[in-house]
Structures are given as C-alpha cells and as structure tokens.
Amino acid sequence: MGGARAVAGGLAALVLGVAWTIAGPLPGASARSADPAAPLQPLIDATAEGGVLRPPPGRYSGPVVIRRPIVLDGAGRVHVDGGGSGTVVLLATGGAEVRGLRISGSGENHDGLDAGIQVRGDGNRILDNVIEDCLFGIDLQQSNDNVVQGNRISSKDLGLGVRGDGIRLWYSRRNEIVSNRIEEVRDVVVWYSGANRIADNTVIGGRYGLHFMYAEANQVEDNRFDGNMVGVFLMYSDGVELRRNHIRGALGATGMGIGFKESSDVLIEDGAIIYCAKGIYLDTSPYQPDSTNRILRNRIAYNGAGVIFHNDREGNVFFENEFVGNFTQVGVRGGGSAARNTWFGNRWDDYRGFDRDGDGRGDTPYVLYAYSDRIWQERPEAAFFRGSPLFEAIDFLDRLAPFSEPTLVLTDESPRFEPQAEQAPWPM
C-alpha cells in the first residue's frame, strides 16, 4: 500500500513538472532549478507537436531524441550533458527548433559520429547554442533547408587529427550556416552537398577551416579563418563562390589559404589571404573543359608564396588583385610557367616600371621570371633554405648573369600602379 502511494506521488510530481515547463508555473508554485541528474527526455516526450518547451534552469541528463516539430528553448540557462556516451541531441524530425542550450559530454566514437547535435530532417533551426566537449559539433546528414546560426562550437581535448568536425554536411542542400564561432575542432566539411550558404562564421585553430568535396554551387561569404592549417580547400567541387572572406595564418609544410584540386568555375573575390605558407594553391584546376576559375580583387599579402600552381594549367583569370610582401609572388611546381593563364590589372609590389601618364596603370608590362626560385619549385624540400645567405647569393648571381635561360612565369600587360584603398583591420 505504501509502495502504491509512492508511485502515485512520483507520477503526480512528474505531471506537475511537465505542466510547469510547458505552460508556466501553476498558481502558487514557485520557480525551482532542475535536479542536476534529471532526464530531459520525459519533458520532450510530454510536449505536443508545435509546442514550446522551456525547461527550468539547470543541468539535465541526455541523450535526448526529438521526434516531432517542437521548440526546445533553454534561454541560455539549460545544460544538457550526454554523460560521455553517443550523441547528446538527435533531431529526428523536420520543423523543430533547438536554441539557447549548453550541450556537452558526447561520446568519442568516430564511426557513430558522436555529436552535440545530429540533424536527420529538413527545415530545422539550431540557434545560439554552446556545444563543448563533444566530438563532433553539429552533424547534418541528408538534411535540407536547415538553419544553423549563432552557435559556439568546440570539440574534445584531443589531438588535432582525432577531434571531430565542428559542422559537417553530408548529402545536404540549401542549408544556412551563419554567424557561428568554431574553435579547436578538426574540420568544417561540406561533402556531396550543394546550394548551401556559409556566411559570417569564424573558424579558429583547426585543420581545414572549410573543406568541400564533390560539393557544387555553394556560397561562402564574409567568413574569417584564422590559424587553421588550411583556410578553404575545394576538392572536385565546381561552381563555388567565395566573397569577402578573410584568411590568415595557414602555416606549416601543408599550409595554404585556399587550395584547389580539380575544381572548376570557382569565383574568389574581394577577400584577403594573409600570412600563409601558400596563399592560393591550384592543382589541375580548372578541370572541366572550357571552364574558368576567376580570382578577382583580392589582397594576397605576406605569404611564403602568393600563388602556386601544381602544374602548367590554363584557365585561371587573375584580375585586379594586390600582391604585396610575398616571398615569391607566383610559382609553378616543376619549374613550369603560369603564362597560359590570364593576368590583368593586378598590383605587384615588386613592379619596377613607371606611370608617366598618371592613369593608374604601369607604362610597361609586369614580367615575372623564375631565377633561383626554380630550385625549390623543382625540389620542394629546398624551400627550407629560402632567405638564407647562400640562396640569396645564388639568386643575385642568377639575375646578374643567368646560368641558363630563366623561366617566364607570367606577364601582366596592364599592372595597376597605385595600391588599393587601405583595408579595414583584421576582424577579431
């Protein structure tokens, strides 16, 4: 008899708690924090389709699964802890919204893609959450028309190669990835996914700031990539457009601001690539016949090499860019030439001509030859000695009395003479 009363009392307490969270406190009830070990799933299950669940502030245990379109609003005061196992929040529905949560404690299983939030549906909204100590941050698979906005994401305290991805899109289209801050994760990846918009995000301290693979017609605008090994890499991805992105500090032996691998019809405009080992790296790009990659009005400055071609490939247009302070402006692996590409109206800080008529253009073409640079372009390991007294002496002698005919790298028939207007400082 006493056991029955206890069960009835427990059920009454649960019903009262659900009523409080869905409709607000009952008359005479006072606000209270949740039990640190209280499971969140019963409150989710008790929320009707289309309802809004606002749990009392506190810490709840996961994992949880949302199977119908509801709004789960933590208002910045609800912490969901997965307890170190699996995915913390699974959105197995469309039209739901998860916002204002602190989410932590996923598992560490890469095969299972243990994540803070997994999305398996269309038209969901994931807004203003803090995701930390989760292997993967937000993972979208075969999920379209979702909005991922205003989240702060970091992975587990693991080595770079075994962290998970901050945001991962897999066979997902027309998603909005906007205004997120992603730090200390492995990559942000967009694979087999097209027509997504990725804008105003900050990605710091990862491997690939943004990695496309077989991903067409994506828009990448106003993002900041700082201190990643690679800023943006395009692999077998056509029709991607990058506008007003700032990339800085992609260093190390494999460091590059923007890399291409067999990618075509790509647009890069009005951005900045600063202080990277290689500013832009092009490998067999463009790849599709009769296609073009356009690199327009970018500031490519203070890099080890401004642009590196993996081979003598044509079809790239460089127009009105600014090449400043690069150790090597443009190089071609194997000692080839980049002259079959289009170079027009770029500013080169090592231009030695004049502008007598004051039209803002050099009176003579900018012509770039490879002298001692041929050594490291043919034998990349020799790049270690760039800037050494011996290398500088070889370069001086090669220019003074070439040992062999220097390689013509490029000609810009109308180099811009004056620098662009001063750019805004690096956005922090």
N, C-alpha and C positions, 0 to 999 in steps of 0.2 A: 504494500500500500504506500509506504514511504517512497519506494522507488518510482512508482507511478506519478506521485506528486512532483518529484524532482524532474522527471521527464517533461511533465506538463509545464512546470515552471521554466525549464530551459527553452521550450518551444515558444512560450509567451514572450520571453526575453528576446528571442530571435525576431519574432514578428514585430515587437516594439522597435527594435533596432532598425529593421528594414523600413518601417513606416517613417522613422526619423530621417533616414538618409534620403528617401525618395521624396517625401512631402514636407520635410522640415520637422522640427520637434513638436510632439503633441502638447496640448495645453498643460502647463505645469511641469513639463520636462525640462531639464537643464542640459546644456551642451556638455559633452564629455569627450575625451580623447579615446581613440580606439585602443583596445588591448594590443600590445606590441606583437602578439602572436596570432591575432585574429585573422582568419582567412577572408580574402576579399571575394572569392567565388560565390558564396551564398548571396551576397548583396547584388552581384551582377545577375545571377540567375533570377532574382526576385524583381528585377527591373523590366517593365514591359517594353515591347518594341516601340521605339520612338521616344522612350522616356529618358530622363536625365538623372544620373546617379552622382550625388555629391557626398562621398563618404566623410564622416567626421575626421578631423585632422589626426594623423598618427601613422603608425607603421603597420602594414598588413603583409601577410604571407602570400606568396604566389606558389606555383604559377597559376595564371588565370586564362580562361578562354572566353572570348566574346563571340557569340554565335548569331546575334541579331542586331540590327541597327539601333544602337543606343548612344548616348553621350556619357562618357566617364570623365568627370571633371574633378581633378584633385586640387585645383585652385592654388597650386604651389605648396600645399601643406600635407600631401598624402605620399607616403613612401611605400612602394611595393617591392618586396625582397623575394627573389626567387629561391633563396636558400642554397645556391650553388649547383642547381640541377636544371637542365633543359632550358627552354625559352620562358621568359618571365610573363610576357603578354602576347597572346596569339589572337589576331583579328581574323577569324574565320567567317567573315561576313562582308557585306558591302554597305556603304552608307553610314558607318559608325564614326564616332569621333572620340579620340583619346587625347586629353590635354591636361597640362599642369601637374603631371606626376613626376615624382622622382622614382626611377626604376633601376634596380641593381641586383647583382647576385645571380647572373645566368650560369649555366654550366660551361664546360670548356671543351665540348665536343665539336670539332670542325665538321665531321660528317653529318651531324644533326643540325648544323648551323644554329647552335645555341645563341640566342639573341635577346636583346632587351625587348624588342617588338618585332614579331613576324607578321607580315600582311599577306593574306591569301584571299583578296577580294577587291572589288572596284569601288571607287568613289568614297573612300575613307579619308578622314582628316586626322593628322597626327601633329599636334601643335604644342609648342612651348613646354616640352618635357626635358628633364635632365636624365640622361642614360649613362650610367657609370658602372664600372666593374662588370661589364657584360662583354662577352667575347665578340659578338657582332652587335652593332648598334640597332639599325632598322633594316630589315631584310624584306624586299618585295619580290614575290615570285608570281608570274602570270597574273599580275595585278595592274589594272589600268585606271587612269583618271583619279589618282590619289593625290593628296596634298601633304607634303612633309615640310613643315615650316617652323622656324624658331626654336629648334631643339639644340641642346648641348650634349655632345656625344663623346665618350672616351671608352677605350677598350680595357682589358685587364692588364695588370702589370706583368707583361711577358715580353720576351724578345720580339723585335720588330716583325720577323718572318712568321711568328706563330700567333700574333694577335689576329683578331677578326677584322672584317671590313666595317667602317663606320656606317656607310649606307651602301646597300647592294641592290641593284636592279637586275632581274633575270627574266627575260621574255616579258617585259612590262612596257607599256606605251602610255604616252600623254600624261605622265606624272609631273607634278610641280615640286621641285626640290629647292626650297627657297629659304635664305636667311638662317641657315644652320651653322653652328660652330662645332668643328670636328677636330679633336686633338688626340695625338698619341694612339692612333689606330694603324692598321696595316694599310688599307687602300680605301678609296671610294670607287666603286666599279659600276659600269653600265654595260652589260653584256647581252647581246641578242635583243636589244631594246631600242626602240626608235621614238622620235617625235616627243621626247621629254624636254622639259625646260629646267635648267640648273642655273640658278641666279643668286647672287649676293651671299654666297656661302664663304666661310673661312675654314681652310684646311691647313693644319699645322703639324709638323713633326711626324709625318707618315712616310710610307714608301712611295706609292703612287697617289698624288693628290687627287687625280681623276683618271681612271683607266677605262677607255672604250674598247670593246672588241665586238666585231660584227654588229655595230650599232650605228644606224643611219639617221640622218636628219635631226640630230639633237641640237638644242640651243644652249650655249654656255655663255653667260653674261655677268659681268661685274663681280666676279669671284676673286678671292685672294688666296694664293697658295704660297705658303711660307715655310721654308726649311724642310720640304719633302725631298726625297731622293730624286723624284721626277715630278714635275708640275702636272702636266697633262700628257697622256700618251694615247695616240689613235692607232688602233690595230685593225686593219681590214674594215675600216669604218668610213663611209662616204657621206658627203653632204652635211658634215658637222660644221656649225658656225660658232666661232668664238669671238666675242666682242668685249672690249674694255676689261679684260682680265689682267690682274697683276700677279706676276710670278717672280719669286725671289728665293735665292739661296738653295737651288738644287745642285748640290755639290757632290764630291766623291767621284770615283772612277766611272760610275754609270750615270752621273748626274746630268740632267737636261731639263730645260724649261718646258719645251713642247717637243714631243717625238712623234714621228710618222712611221708607220710600217704598212706599205701597200694600201694607202688611203688616198681617196680622190675627191675632187670637188669640195675641198675644205676651204673655209674662209677664216682668216685670223686678222682682226682689225682693231686699231685704236687701243692696243694693250701695251704692257710693259713687261719685259723679260730682263731681269737684272741679277747680276752676281751669281750666275750659274756656270757649271763646268762647260756645258754646251747650251747655247741659247735655243736654237731650233735644230733638230736632227731629222734628216729626211732619208728614209730607206725605201727605195723603189716606189717613190711617190711623186706624182700621181701614178696610179696603177692601171686604171681603166683607160682604154684607147681614147684619144681626143678629149681627155678631161684636163682640168686645170686646178691647181691649188693657188689661192690668192692670199698673199701676205701684205697687208696694206696699213700704212701709218702707225706702225708700232715703234716703240723705243726699245732697242736691243743694245744693252749697255753693260759694260764692266763684266763681261763673261770671258771665260777662257777662250772660247770661240763663239762668234756671233751666230754663224750658220755652218753646219757640217752636212755635207752630202755623203751618203754611204757609197754612192757610185755616180757615174756620169749620167744623170737622169734629166730629162727635159720636162717642161710643162708647168713649172712654177713661176709665178709672177710676183716680183718684189717691187712695190710701188710706194714711194713717199715714206719709207721707214727711216729711222735715225740710228746709225751705227756709231756708238761712242764708247771709247775706252776699252774695247775688246782686245784681248791679247792677239788674236787672229780674227780678222773680220769674217772671212769666208774660206772654208777649206773643203777639199774633196779627198776622201779616203782613196788610197792607191795612187795619189798624185794626178788625178784627172782634172777635168775642167767643169765649171758650172756655167760656161758661157752660152750654152743652149737654152738656158732659162732667160726670162725677161727681167732686166734690171733697169728701172727708170725712175728718176726723180728722188732717189734716196740721198740722204745726207751722210757723208763719210768724214769722220773727224781727221783722217789722215790724207784728205784730198789736198793736193799741192798746187791747185790752179787758182784763178782769179775770177772775179765778177766785175769786169770793167764797165759793162752797160747797166749794172745795178738792177737787173731783172730777177735777182734772187737765185739764178742758175749759174753754175760754173761755165766759163767760156770754153773749156775743153773737157772731153770725157774723163770720167774717173776710170782708170785702168788698174786692175789688181793682178799682180803676178805672184806666183809662189816661188820663193827662193829657198832659204833653209827650212821653211815650213814643209817642204817636200819630204824631209827626213822623217818627221813624226807622222805625217799623213800616210807614208808608205809603211812605216814601222811604228804603230801607235805607242808602244812601250817607251819610245824615245821622247815622248811628250813630257816625261818626268824631268827632262833637262831643259825644258823651255825656260828662258830667263836666266840661265846660267852664263857666266862669262864666256865659256867655250862656245856655247850655242850662239851668243851674240856676236862673237868674233867670226864664226863661220858665216853668219847672216851678213855681216858687214862686208866680208871678202867676196861673198857670192854676188852681192849687189854691185860692188866696185868692179869686179872682173869675173863674171859668171863662169863657173867651171863647165857649164852646159847651158843650153837654151832654157831660160826659165819658162814655167808653165803659165799660160794665160788663164786666170781663174774666171774673170768676168770683166765686162765693160758696161758702165752706166753712162749712156750718151748725154744725159741731162742731169747731172748731180745737183741736188739742192745746196745752196751756198750758206744760207743762214740757218741756225738751229731753230727748232720749233719753240713756241712759247713755253715758258717754264711750266713743267707739270706740277700738279699737286703733290705734296709729300706722300710717302708710303702710308696707306690707310692701315691703322693698327686695329 
